[in-house]
Amino acid sequence: MLTGLRGAFVALLSLAVVVAQKEFDLNIVLRGRPYKISKAKKVSDALGQLELKSGERSASLALSFKGKVLDPEALLEEVEPSLKDGDSLTAIPFRRKAGPEGSSASFSSQ
């Protein structure tokens, strides 16, 4: 019984953490064009919205804020304490480097 209560308590705490995550409305500049992103919690959320709006594959983009490249799986509220609603981030297109023989690289036509 104690194990069941402990599991329920952990699940409740996990739910509280998910609910408490802050959402950000941001501006992301990609190739000189601004895109408005709404209610993003993670860097990957912002990249996903940017992909839908710009048509650019999110797998070939990185986001930076104040000169730092952001981890795609990071929560925006933990990435940079000074990040706030309405801030601008920069999307950086990159090309994947070729891996070991037999693997292919993805290239952009732009």
N, C-alpha and C positions, 0 to 999 in steps of 0.2 A: 504494500500500500504506500509506503514511504517513497519508493521509487516512482510510482505513478504520480504522486503529488509533486515530486521534484521535477519530473518531466513536464507536467502541466505548468509549473511555475516558470521553467526555462522557456517554454513555448510562449507564455504570456509576456515575458520580458523581451523576447525576440520580436513579438508583434509590436510592443511599445516602441522599440528602436526603429522599426520600419515606419511606423506612423509618425514618429518625431522627425524624420528626415526632412530637411528644408528643401523646398523647390525654388529654383531660380529662373527668372526671365532674363535672357542674355541676348546680346548682339554678337554674332560671329561674322568676321570678315574673311571671305574666301576669294582669292584672286581679285581683290579690290571691290567686291560686292558685299554689302551687308545683308545678313539674314537674321530675322528675329526668331529666337528659340524660346519656347514657353514651358514652364513647369518641369525643368530638368533637375533630377536629383543626382545623377551620376554623369561623369564625363561621357560615358558611352551613350546615355540618353540624348545628350546634346548632339553628339556625332550622328546618331540615328535620325534625329529631326533634320539635321543639316543635309544628310544624304537624300531624304525625301524632298526637301525644298530645292536643292541645287542639282541633284542628279549625279553628284560626285560620290563614288563609293567610299563609305566611311572607313573601310579597311585600308584605304590609301591616304588617310588624313590623320594628322595629329593636331591637338589643340594646345595653344600656349597662352599663358597669362603672365604678364610682367616678366617676359623672357624665359619662363620655365615651361618646358613641355610637360603636359599633364598625363598621368597614368589613366588609360581609358576606363579602368574599373574603379577608380577612386570616386568617393562621394565629393560632390562639389563643395559642400560645407567644410570638408576636411582638407581639401587641396590647398586652399589659400585663405587664411582667416579674414583677409581684407576683401575677398570677393563678395559683391553684393548685387542685388537686382539691378538690371540695366547696364551692368559692366560689359565691356567689349573684350572678346577673346579673338585670337587669330588662328585660323585654320591653315595648317602647313601641309600642302600636298607632298607626298614622297613616293619614290619608286622602290619597290622591293628589290633587294639585291639577289642575284642568282645564287642559289644554294649549291649543294653538291651536284656532281654530274647527273644528268637525267631529270633534274628538277627545272621548272620553268620560272621565269621572272615575269611579273606583270608590268606592263608599260602603259603609260598614258599617251594618247595621241596629241595632247596639248602641251 
